[in-house]
Amino acid sequence: MSGDRLFTEQELKEMTRHEYDELYEILKGDGRCTQVLKTYESLNQAVLDIYLNFLGTVLGYVQEKKGLEGFREAALRFGNVMWKGWFSQVHNTGRRMQSWKEEPYRSHYKKAIKDFAAFMRAQAGRAMKLVEEDDKKVTFTVDPCGSGGMFRRAGKYRPPYNWPVTREPHPLTFGRADFPYYCQHCALFHYQMPIEWAGTIWPVMRPGERDEDPCIMEFYKDPRDIPEEYFAMVGKRKPA
């Protein structure tokens, strides 16, 4: 294994394994407990779907009434309270966003990636299809993402829902036209705000071009390796 690698192949594979599946394996042979777990999983997913659809509907209404800037202001209300606090905890390593090749940052960011994988499993269920690593980054393939990607697959931007689509290219749309409005929060929370707070992107989010495409997330080990183009597409410049 290269000295630049954070994870073993087994650790990468484990990040795609959902906790429910581990519990089903533990309870194998106990029909009663397995049924209770299936019921709980179904209820948990139903509650998550309700709140995600509520959030999506409300933010869509805000954008329709107040425009793109209204969406940004509403999302920032959450971002500056909840997201900023979580981001600061994750990157509380003294000088934030240092190279992951150095300790203590190496161990800290290894944990940060594992925690983010756990968050994606909680949100996207079994959609964490693949976790890969090369010398520069760790890459998640989520198919589909448990919120924006799921909304696209469910036809939320078509009748009868008709959620907003941002027609013109904008920094919140990664410079794309006809972009699903809900996915704009990725440009804000994972690009623009981390750039302002810590001078980098975390993680690089690559929303699919089509509804059937997966969402790709890239965690660069050294912030200096993040391509300039990712900063430019959200209206930012890469710090020197």
Residue pairs with C-beta under 8 A, 6 or more apart in sequence:
1 8
2 135
4 101
4 135
4 136
4 221
5 133
5 135
6 100
6 106
6 109
6 110
6 113
6 133
6 138
6 221
7 110
7 131
7 133
7 138
12 131
12 132
12 133
12 138
13 131
15 113
15 114
15 117
15 128
15 131
16 117
16 128
16 129
16 130
16 131
18 121
18 125
18 126
18 128
19 121
20 37
20 41
21 126
23 37
24 34
24 37
27 33
27 34
27 37
28 34
45 125
48 123
48 146
52 146
52 147
52 150
52 151
56 147
56 151
56 156
56 163
56 182
57 163
59 71
59 74
59 75
59 181
59 182
60 163
60 164
60 181
60 182
62 70
62 71
62 74
63 70
63 71
63 164
63 166
63 181
64 164
66 73
66 74
68 166
68 170
68 172
68 184
71 172
71 181
71 184
72 172
72 184
72 188
75 184
75 185
75 188
75 189
76 188
79 188
79 189
79 193
83 189
83 193
84 193
84 197
87 193
87 194
87 197
87 198
87 202
88 197
90 112
90 115
91 97
91 112
91 198
91 202
93 104
93 105
93 108
96 197
96 198
97 194
97 198
97 199
97 200
97 202
97 223
98 105
98 223
99 105
99 221
99 222
99 223
99 224
100 106
100 109
100 110
100 220
100 221
100 222
101 221
101 222
109 219
109 221
113 138
113 219
116 140
116 203
116 217
116 219
117 128
117 131
117 140
120 127
120 128
120 140
120 142
120 145
120 146
120 217
121 128
123 145
123 146
123 147
124 142
124 144
124 145
124 146
124 149
124 150
125 146
127 142
127 143
127 144
127 145
127 146
127 149
128 140
128 141
128 142
129 141
129 142
129 143
129 214
130 139
130 140
130 141
131 138
131 139
131 140
131 141
132 138
132 139
132 141
133 139
135 221
136 220
136 221
136 222
136 225
137 204
137 218
137 219
137 220
137 221
137 225
138 218
138 219
138 221
139 216
139 217
139 218
139 219
140 203
140 216
140 217
140 218
140 219
141 214
141 215
141 216
142 149
142 214
142 215
142 216
142 217
143 149
143 214
143 215
144 150
144 152
144 153
144 208
144 214
144 215
145 207
145 214
145 215
147 182
148 180
148 182
148 183
148 185
148 186
148 207
148 215
149 207
149 208
149 214
149 215
151 157
151 163
151 180
151 182
152 180
152 208
152 211
153 211
153 212
155 161
156 163
156 182
157 163
157 164
157 165
157 180
163 180
163 181
163 182
164 181
165 178
165 179
165 180
165 181
166 172
166 173
166 178
166 179
166 180
166 181
166 184
167 177
167 178
168 177
169 175
169 176
169 177
169 179
170 179
171 187
171 192
171 233
171 234
171 235
171 236
172 184
172 187
172 188
172 234
173 179
173 184
173 187
174 187
174 207
174 233
174 234
175 232
175 233
175 234
180 207
183 207
186 205
186 207
187 205
187 234
190 201
190 202
190 203
190 204
190 205
191 201
191 205
191 230
191 231
191 234
191 236
192 234
192 235
192 236
194 200
194 201
194 202
195 201
195 231
195 234
195 236
195 239
199 223
199 239
200 220
200 223
200 226
200 239
201 220
201 223
201 226
201 230
201 231
202 219
203 217
203 218
203 219
203 220
204 217
204 218
204 219
204 220
204 226
204 230
205 215
205 216
205 217
206 215
206 216
206 217
206 218
207 213
207 215
208 214
208 215
220 226
226 238
228 238
231 237
231 238
232 238
